[in-house]
Amino acid sequence: MHIIAVGLNYRTAPVEVREKFTFAERELPDALKALMGTKSIMECVIVATCNRTELYAVVDRHQLCGHYIRSFMEKWFKLPREHFTNHLYMYEDEAAIRHLFKVTSGLDSMVIGETQILGQVKSAFLQAQDMKTTGTVFNMLFKQAVTMAKRAHSETMIGESAVSVSYAAVELGKQIFGHFNRKTVMIIGAGETGELTAKHLYANGAERILVVNRTFERAAQIADKFGGKPLSLEEAIQKLPETDIIISSTGSEGYVLNRSQVAEAMKRRKSKPLFMIDIAVPRDLDPSIAAVENVFLYDIDDLEGIVESNLEQRRQEAAKIDVMIAEEMAQFEQWYKTLGVVPLIRALQTKAADIHDETMNSLSNKLPDLSERELKVIRKLTKSMINQMMQDPILRIKEMAGEKRAEEAMDIFVKLFALEELAESQQQAGNYPAQAAEPSNAASAKPVHKQAGAPAFART
């Protein structure tokens, strides 16, 4: 088996590319089913946020998995692969696991150390688990990654500085206007990002906050927290002429505001500037709005680097988290290496139990006068003897599974105890097999952006 991660993010693809590869929330169950049905994939999780789309998978043929996953993306998004291949990255085994740990702890985020991604990865994993697209490996790996990220944020100061995408949007507004006093601010979208944006604006002196949302009740909840006013989208369009700053972060699949609506509003603003920030993916604001005179439009990619002064401390704390990640990876590696001995141990236990049952049946036939109590005592004692005899071999094979010659040790273990048939039946019953044979034409496949270096634990 191999663990891989394939995706694109804010580093490898601009927003106009990323927005073509987003999964609507209602689509994710079907997408997980389709990805799980892709050849060679044994487990899968899809992590989709405004800054990244990543497909995690346990595969049995890593040489061809890049091809299979690109084919899935090509079919799902209805785009030829030449339109996105250059934006993809692919990590295998150790590199894929390290990448997941960095993502959950916020070290791979646009704003280093942000915590929102942790909840997003956890939700993605739980949804995949509900859809039964995870199994032995990912159930362990993702739980460990989430737990490690929580510990990283509690034991370091990585999250002390108030930086996030919403914070960066507010900082950009301050650079343009200097302050928010006597400014009318419109927030479109009342999700988590919208609420954080309202919080930062309120803390920075915004006196009039308009909250726009498809669900009016949700807009009212956010507006009440910050002394704002809830609006429907239709009401918001009417309020455009008196709005100075617009920050939009909805999950809409189309533009919330177009050029003609903004151009009409600007006629009534009498040349007063309008500052607009689009932090949604796909974008909420028609990019052609930027051509309207006195309108200053920014998208999520423009925010990178705005909070640079607040990130130095987080970078120092990130070094501490890197050490934590290395420790967690070592623990997972040890568990992963011993995974392959599970079918062997269960096979040995099954064989011992069968021998014990046969012996007790024979004893009952040969000594029919034994009482039920006597049989019970004998059964207990003989079972204890067998368990004690198996204890050391099981302990040793677990230890040897983590060594360099693990595969040879497991082969010897199988031959010594004549477990060939039982071990095979245990694997077929649901335990992962040893390394799957590679197809003869595997060498011809070239995974995209493959990370250099042999994986530390490609075999179970």
C-alpha positions as CSV (number, residue, x, y, z in Angstrom):
1,M,0.0,0.0,0.0
2,H,1.0,3.6,-0.5
3,I,-0.4,6.9,0.9
4,I,-0.7,9.8,-1.6
5,A,-1.9,13.4,-1.7
6,V,-2.7,15.1,-5.0
7,G,-4.0,18.7,-5.2
8,L,-3.5,22.3,-5.9
9,N,-3.5,25.3,-3.6
10,Y,-2.9,29.0,-3.4
11,R,0.9,28.5,-4.1
12,T,0.5,26.4,-7.2
13,A,-2.6,27.9,-8.8
14,P,-4.1,31.4,-9.0
15,V,-7.7,32.0,-7.9
16,E,-9.0,31.8,-11.5
17,V,-7.7,28.2,-11.7
18,R,-8.7,27.2,-8.2
19,E,-12.3,28.3,-8.6
20,K,-12.7,25.7,-11.4
21,F,-11.7,22.9,-9.0
22,T,-14.1,23.5,-6.1
23,F,-16.6,21.0,-4.7
24,A,-20.0,22.3,-3.8
25,E,-20.9,20.9,-0.4
26,R,-23.9,19.0,-1.8
27,E,-21.5,17.4,-4.4
28,L,-19.0,15.9,-1.9
29,P,-20.8,12.7,-1.1
30,D,-21.0,11.8,-4.8
31,A,-17.4,12.9,-5.4
32,L,-16.2,10.7,-2.6
33,K,-18.1,7.7,-4.1
34,A,-16.7,8.4,-7.6
35,L,-13.1,8.8,-6.2
36,M,-13.5,5.6,-4.2
37,G,-14.6,3.8,-7.3
38,T,-11.4,4.9,-9.1
39,K,-9.0,2.1,-10.0
40,S,-6.4,1.2,-7.3
41,I,-7.9,3.5,-4.6
42,M,-8.6,1.7,-1.3
43,E,-9.4,4.7,0.9
44,C,-9.9,8.4,0.2
45,V,-10.7,11.8,1.7
46,I,-11.4,15.1,-0.1
47,V,-10.3,18.3,1.5
48,A,-11.8,21.3,-0.3
49,T,-11.4,24.9,1.0
50,C,-11.1,28.3,-0.6
51,N,-7.3,28.0,-0.8
52,R,-6.9,24.3,-1.7
53,T,-8.4,21.2,-3.2
54,E,-6.6,18.0,-2.1
55,L,-7.4,14.4,-2.7
56,Y,-5.9,11.9,-0.2
57,A,-5.8,8.3,-1.0
58,V,-4.5,4.9,0.0
59,V,-3.6,3.1,-3.2
60,D,-2.1,-0.3,-4.2
61,R,-0.3,0.9,-7.3
62,H,1.4,4.2,-6.7
63,Q,3.2,4.4,-10.1
64,L,-0.2,4.7,-11.8
65,C,-2.2,6.5,-9.1
66,G,-1.3,9.9,-10.5
67,H,-2.8,9.0,-13.8
68,Y,-6.0,7.5,-12.3
69,I,-6.6,10.6,-10.1
70,R,-6.0,13.0,-12.9
71,S,-8.5,11.0,-14.9
72,F,-11.0,11.4,-12.0
73,M,-10.4,15.2,-11.9
74,E,-10.7,15.4,-15.7
75,K,-14.1,13.6,-15.7
76,W,-15.5,15.3,-12.5
77,F,-14.6,18.9,-13.4
78,K,-15.1,18.4,-17.2
79,L,-11.7,19.9,-18.0
80,P,-8.9,18.4,-20.1
81,R,-5.9,17.5,-17.9
82,E,-3.6,19.8,-19.8
83,H,-5.5,22.7,-18.3
84,F,-4.5,21.8,-14.7
85,T,-1.7,19.3,-14.7
86,N,1.0,22.0,-14.3
87,H,-0.8,23.3,-11.2
88,L,-0.9,19.9,-9.4
89,Y,1.4,18.6,-6.7
90,M,1.7,15.0,-5.6
91,Y,3.2,13.7,-2.4
92,E,3.8,10.0,-1.7
93,D,4.1,8.0,1.5
94,E,6.2,9.9,4.1
95,A,5.9,13.2,2.2
96,A,2.1,12.8,2.0
97,I,1.9,12.2,5.7
98,R,4.1,15.1,6.5
99,H,2.0,17.3,4.2
100,L,-1.2,16.3,6.0
101,F,0.3,17.1,9.4
102,K,1.4,20.5,8.1
103,V,-2.0,21.3,6.6
104,T,-3.9,20.4,9.8
105,S,-1.5,22.5,12.0
106,G,-1.8,25.5,9.7
107,L,1.8,25.5,8.6
108,D,0.8,25.1,4.9
109,S,-1.8,27.9,5.1
110,M,-1.7,31.3,3.4
111,V,-1.7,32.8,6.9
112,I,0.6,30.5,8.8
113,G,-0.9,29.0,12.0
114,E,-4.6,29.8,11.2
115,T,-7.0,27.4,12.9
116,Q,-9.8,27.3,10.4
117,I,-8.2,24.6,8.3
118,L,-8.1,22.2,11.3
119,G,-11.9,22.2,11.5
120,Q,-12.2,21.9,7.7
121,V,-9.9,18.8,7.6
122,K,-11.7,17.2,10.5
123,S,-15.1,17.8,8.8
124,A,-13.7,16.3,5.5
125,F,-12.4,13.2,7.4
126,L,-15.7,12.7,9.3
127,Q,-17.7,13.0,6.1
128,A,-15.5,10.4,4.4
129,Q,-15.8,8.2,7.4
130,D,-19.6,8.5,7.2
131,M,-19.4,7.6,3.5
132,K,-17.3,4.6,4.4
133,T,-14.4,5.7,2.1
134,T,-11.9,5.5,5.0
135,G,-10.5,2.4,6.6
136,T,-7.7,1.1,8.8
137,V,-5.0,3.5,7.6
138,F,-6.9,6.8,7.2
139,N,-8.9,6.3,10.4
140,M,-5.6,6.2,12.3
141,L,-3.8,8.9,10.2
142,F,-6.4,11.6,10.2
143,K,-7.3,11.2,13.8
144,Q,-3.7,11.5,14.7
145,A,-3.2,14.5,12.5
146,V,-6.2,16.3,14.0
147,T,-5.1,15.5,17.6
148,M,-1.5,16.6,16.9
149,A,-2.8,19.9,15.4
150,K,-4.9,20.6,18.5
151,R,-1.9,19.9,20.7
152,A,0.3,22.2,18.5
153,H,-2.0,25.1,19.0
154,S,-2.4,24.6,22.7
155,E,1.3,24.0,23.4
156,T,2.8,26.8,21.2
157,M,2.0,30.4,20.5
158,I,1.4,29.7,16.8
159,G,-2.1,31.2,17.1
160,E,-1.3,34.2,19.3
161,S,-1.2,36.9,16.6
162,A,-4.6,37.9,15.2
163,V,-4.0,37.0,11.6
164,S,-6.4,35.3,9.2
165,V,-7.7,35.9,5.7
166,S,-10.5,38.0,7.1
167,Y,-7.9,39.9,9.3
168,A,-5.8,40.5,6.2
169,A,-8.8,41.9,4.4
170,V,-9.4,44.4,7.2
171,E,-5.7,45.3,7.3
172,L,-5.9,46.1,3.5
173,G,-8.9,48.3,4.1
174,K,-7.0,50.2,6.8
175,Q,-4.1,50.8,4.3
176,I,-6.6,52.4,1.9
177,F,-8.7,54.4,4.3
178,G,-6.5,54.7,7.4
179,H,-9.5,54.0,9.7
180,F,-13.1,52.8,9.5
181,N,-14.7,55.6,11.4
182,R,-17.8,57.0,9.7
183,K,-17.4,54.3,7.0
184,T,-20.3,52.1,5.9
185,V,-19.1,48.5,5.6
186,M,-21.0,45.7,3.8
187,I,-20.2,42.1,4.6
188,I,-21.7,39.7,2.1
189,G,-21.8,36.2,3.5
190,A,-22.5,35.3,7.1
191,G,-20.5,32.2,7.4
192,E,-17.4,31.7,9.7
193,T,-15.2,34.0,7.5
194,G,-17.9,36.6,7.4
195,E,-18.4,36.6,11.1
196,L,-14.6,36.9,11.7
197,T,-14.5,39.8,9.2
198,A,-17.3,41.6,11.1
199,K,-15.4,41.0,14.4
200,H,-12.2,42.5,13.1
201,L,-14.1,45.5,11.5
202,Y,-15.9,46.2,14.7
203,A,-12.7,46.0,16.7
204,N,-11.2,48.5,14.3
205,G,-13.9,51.1,14.7
206,A,-16.4,50.4,12.0
207,E,-19.5,52.3,13.0
208,R,-22.0,50.9,10.5
209,I,-21.9,47.3,9.4
210,L,-24.4,45.8,6.9
211,V,-24.6,42.0,6.9
212,V,-25.9,40.4,3.8
213,N,-26.8,36.7,3.6
214,R,-29.0,34.4,1.6
215,T,-30.5,33.3,4.9
216,F,-31.8,36.4,6.6
217,E,-32.0,34.9,10.0
218,R,-28.2,34.1,9.9
219,A,-27.5,37.7,8.8
220,A,-29.5,39.0,11.7
221,Q,-27.5,36.8,14.2
222,I,-24.2,38.2,13.0
223,A,-25.5,41.8,12.8
224,D,-26.8,41.7,16.3
225,K,-23.4,40.8,17.7
226,F,-21.8,43.9,16.3
227,G,-24.6,46.4,16.2
228,G,-25.1,46.0,12.5
229,K,-28.0,45.7,10.2
230,P,-29.1,42.5,8.4
231,L,-30.0,42.8,4.7
232,S,-31.2,40.5,1.9
233,L,-29.2,40.6,-1.3
234,E,-31.9,42.6,-3.0
235,E,-31.7,45.2,-0.2
236,A,-28.0,45.2,-0.4
237,I,-28.0,46.2,-4.1
238,Q,-30.1,49.2,-3.1
239,K,-27.6,50.2,-0.4
240,L,-24.5,50.0,-2.7
241,P,-24.4,53.8,-3.3
242,E,-24.0,54.5,0.4
243,T,-21.4,51.7,1.0
244,D,-17.7,52.5,1.3
245,I,-16.3,49.0,1.8
246,I,-17.5,45.6,0.6
247,I,-16.0,42.4,1.8
248,S,-17.6,39.3,0.2
249,S,-17.2,35.6,1.3
250,T,-20.1,33.5,0.3
251,G,-20.3,30.0,-1.1
252,S,-22.2,31.1,-4.2
253,E,-21.5,29.3,-7.5
254,G,-22.0,32.5,-9.5
255,Y,-21.2,36.2,-9.1
256,V,-23.1,37.9,-6.3
257,L,-22.4,41.4,-7.8
258,N,-21.8,42.2,-11.5
259,R,-20.2,45.2,-13.2
260,S,-23.5,46.8,-14.3
261,Q,-24.8,46.8,-10.7
262,V,-21.7,48.4,-9.3
263,A,-21.4,50.9,-12.2
264,E,-25.0,52.1,-11.6
265,A,-24.2,52.5,-7.9
266,M,-21.1,54.5,-8.6
267,K,-23.0,57.1,-10.6
268,R,-24.9,58.0,-7.4
269,R,-21.7,58.0,-5.2
270,K,-20.4,61.1,-7.0
271,S,-16.9,59.9,-7.5
272,K,-16.4,58.7,-3.9
273,P,-14.2,55.6,-4.0
274,L,-15.5,52.1,-3.4
275,F,-13.2,49.5,-1.9
276,M,-14.1,45.9,-2.6
277,I,-12.4,42.7,-1.4
278,D,-13.4,39.3,-2.7
279,I,-12.2,36.5,-0.4
280,A,-14.5,33.8,-1.8
281,V,-13.5,30.9,-4.1
282,P,-15.2,30.7,-6.6
283,R,-15.1,34.5,-6.7
284,D,-18.2,36.5,-5.6
285,L,-17.4,39.7,-7.5
286,D,-17.2,39.9,-11.2
287,P,-13.5,40.7,-12.0
288,S,-14.6,43.2,-14.7
289,I,-15.9,45.4,-11.8
290,A,-12.3,46.6,-11.4
291,A,-12.7,48.5,-14.7
292,V,-15.3,50.8,-13.1
293,E,-13.9,54.2,-12.3
294,N,-13.0,54.8,-8.6
295,V,-13.6,51.1,-7.7
296,F,-10.7,49.3,-6.1
297,L,-11.2,45.5,-6.3
298,Y,-9.0,43.0,-4.7
299,D,-9.3,39.2,-4.6
300,I,-8.0,36.6,-2.1
301,D,-4.6,36.3,-3.8
302,D,-3.9,40.0,-3.2
303,L,-4.0,39.4,0.5
304,E,-0.9,37.4,0.7
305,G,1.9,39.2,2.4
306,I,-0.3,42.0,3.9
307,V,0.1,40.6,7.5
308,E,3.8,39.8,7.0
309,S,4.8,41.9,10.1
310,N,2.6,39.7,12.3
311,L,3.9,36.4,11.0
312,E,7.5,36.3,12.2
313,Q,6.5,35.1,15.6
314,R,4.4,32.4,14.0
315,R,7.4,31.2,11.9
316,Q,9.4,30.8,15.1
317,E,6.6,28.8,16.7
318,A,6.3,26.7,13.4
319,A,9.8,25.4,14.0
320,K,8.6,23.9,17.3
321,I,5.6,22.3,15.5
322,D,8.0,20.8,12.9
323,V,9.6,18.9,15.8
324,M,6.2,17.7,16.9
325,I,5.4,16.5,13.4
326,A,8.6,14.5,13.2
327,E,7.7,12.8,16.5
328,E,4.1,12.0,15.3
329,M,5.4,10.7,12.0
330,A,7.7,8.3,13.9
331,Q,4.8,7.0,15.9
332,F,2.6,6.5,12.8
333,E,5.5,4.8,11.0
334,Q,5.9,2.3,13.8
335,W,2.2,1.6,13.8
336,Y,2.1,1.4,10.0
337,K,5.0,-1.1,9.9
338,T,3.3,-3.4,12.3
339,L,0.0,-3.3,10.4
340,G,1.2,-6.1,8.1
341,V,1.7,-8.5,10.9
342,V,-2.0,-8.3,12.0
343,P,-3.2,-11.0,9.6
344,L,-0.3,-13.2,10.7
345,I,-1.0,-12.8,14.4
346,R,-4.7,-13.5,13.8
347,A,-3.9,-16.5,11.7
348,L,-1.7,-17.9,14.5
349,Q,-4.4,-17.2,17.1
350,T,-7.0,-18.9,14.9
351,K,-4.8,-22.0,14.3
352,A,-4.1,-22.2,18.1
353,A,-7.8,-21.9,18.9
354,D,-8.7,-24.6,16.3
355,I,-6.0,-27.0,17.8
356,H,-7.3,-26.3,21.3
357,D,-10.9,-27.0,20.3
358,E,-9.9,-30.3,18.6
359,T,-7.9,-31.3,21.6
360,M,-10.8,-30.6,24.0
361,N,-13.2,-32.5,21.8
362,S,-10.8,-35.5,21.7
363,L,-10.4,-35.3,25.5
364,S,-14.2,-35.4,26.0
365,N,-14.4,-38.5,23.7
366,K,-11.6,-40.3,25.4
367,L,-12.6,-39.4,29.0
368,P,-16.4,-39.3,28.9
369,D,-16.7,-39.5,32.7
370,L,-15.1,-36.1,33.2
371,S,-17.5,-33.7,34.9
372,E,-18.4,-30.3,33.3
373,R,-16.5,-28.6,36.1
374,E,-13.4,-30.7,35.4
375,L,-13.6,-30.0,31.7
376,K,-13.9,-26.3,32.4
377,V,-10.8,-26.3,34.5
378,I,-8.8,-28.2,31.9
379,R,-10.1,-26.0,29.2
380,K,-9.0,-22.9,31.1
381,L,-5.5,-24.3,31.9
382,T,-4.7,-25.5,28.4
383,K,-5.9,-22.3,26.9
384,S,-3.6,-20.4,29.3
385,M,-0.7,-22.6,28.2
386,I,-1.3,-21.9,24.5
387,N,-1.6,-18.2,25.1
388,Q,1.7,-18.1,27.0
389,M,3.4,-20.1,24.3
390,M,2.2,-17.6,21.7
391,Q,3.1,-14.5,23.7
392,D,6.8,-14.4,22.8
393,P,6.5,-15.2,19.1
394,I,3.8,-12.5,18.7
395,L,5.9,-9.9,20.6
396,R,9.0,-10.7,18.5
397,I,7.2,-10.5,15.2
398,K,5.8,-7.1,16.1
399,E,9.3,-5.9,17.0
400,M,10.8,-7.3,13.8
401,A,8.0,-5.7,11.7
402,G,9.7,-2.4,12.4
403,E,13.1,-3.5,11.3
404,K,14.8,-3.4,7.9
405,R,14.3,-7.1,7.1
406,A,10.6,-7.1,8.2
407,E,9.3,-8.8,5.1
408,E,11.8,-11.6,5.4
409,A,10.9,-12.0,9.1
410,M,7.2,-12.3,8.3
411,D,7.9,-14.9,5.6
412,I,9.8,-17.0,8.1
413,F,7.0,-16.6,10.7
414,V,4.5,-17.8,8.2
415,K,6.6,-20.9,7.2
416,L,7.5,-21.8,10.8
417,F,3.9,-21.9,11.9
418,A,2.5,-23.1,8.6
419,L,0.1,-20.2,8.3
420,E,0.0,-19.8,4.5
421,E,-3.7,-20.5,4.0
422,L,-4.9,-18.9,7.3
423,A,-2.9,-15.7,6.7
424,E,-4.4,-15.4,3.2
425,S,-7.9,-15.9,4.5
426,Q,-7.3,-13.2,7.2
427,Q,-6.2,-10.7,4.5
428,Q,-9.3,-11.5,2.4
429,A,-11.5,-10.9,5.5
430,G,-10.5,-7.3,5.6
431,N,-7.0,-6.9,6.8
432,Y,-4.6,-5.1,4.5
433,P,-2.3,-7.4,2.5
434,A,1.5,-7.0,2.1
435,Q,2.8,-4.9,-0.8
436,A,0.7,-5.4,-3.8
437,A,2.4,-6.5,-7.0
438,E,3.0,-3.6,-9.4
439,P,1.7,-3.9,-13.0
440,S,4.2,-4.6,-15.7
441,N,3.7,-1.2,-17.4
442,A,3.9,0.8,-14.1
443,A,7.3,2.2,-14.9
444,S,5.9,4.2,-17.9
445,A,3.7,6.3,-15.7
446,K,5.1,9.7,-14.4
447,P,3.3,11.2,-11.4
448,V,3.1,14.9,-11.4
449,H,5.6,16.8,-9.1
450,K,6.6,13.5,-7.5
451,Q,8.6,14.1,-4.3
452,A,12.1,12.9,-4.4
453,G,13.4,10.2,-2.0
454,A,12.2,6.7,-1.3
455,P,9.2,6.4,1.1
456,A,10.2,5.4,4.6
457,F,7.3,2.9,4.9
458,A,5.8,1.9,1.6
459,R,5.2,-1.7,2.8
460,T,2.8,-3.0,5.5
